[in-house]
Amino acid sequence: MPTMKYVLFRQGEQLSIVEMPATHAYQLSALNLRLHKELDKLTAANVPSLPHCIAEFSELELHDGAVPVQSGIDYLNELVESFFNIEEKAYPIKSLRTEMVALQAQLEQWYEEEYED
């Protein structure tokens, strides 16, 4: 059984949790922090709002079913898709997209290796 970590996000009053391989959870947290630093520089009208990473933890015992838990690969797939739809003209968004796609590829490889028969 792989070792997983959990990344807690907050967007307004809404909490959500992303389950990540323990070896990659920090990368998701760091990516989220970097994206928040850069969001104000984007000038496009369709910049997605992002939740803030507020914690990482090793064990999850969830007592409120209203807090969604999403796999890391699903979260990254949605994140990448939302940023590829941005029509940015004034800021070089390519490096942000590259960071997202790199972590997405690492996770895809991790899942393939971890769950191959």
Stockholm file with secondary structure:
# STOCKHOLM 1.0

chainA/1-117         MPTMKYVLFRQGEQLSIVEMPATHAYQLSALNLRLHKELDKLTAANVPSLPHCIAEFSELELHDGAVPVQSGIDYLNELVESFFNIEEKAYPIKSLRTEMVALQAQLEQWYEEEYED
#=GR chainA/1-117 SS CCCEEEEEEEETTEEEEEEEETTTHHHHHHHHHHHHHHHTTCCCTTCCCCCEEEEEESCCCCCCTTSCEEEHHHHHHHHHHHHHTCCCSSSCTHHHHHHHHHHHHHHHHHHHHHHCC
#=GC SS_cons         CCCEEEEEEEETTEEEEEEEETTTHHHHHHHHHHHHHHHTTCCCTTCCCCCEEEEEESCCCCCCTTSCEEEHHHHHHHHHHHHHTCCCSSSCTHHHHHHHHHHHHHHHHHHHHHHCC
//
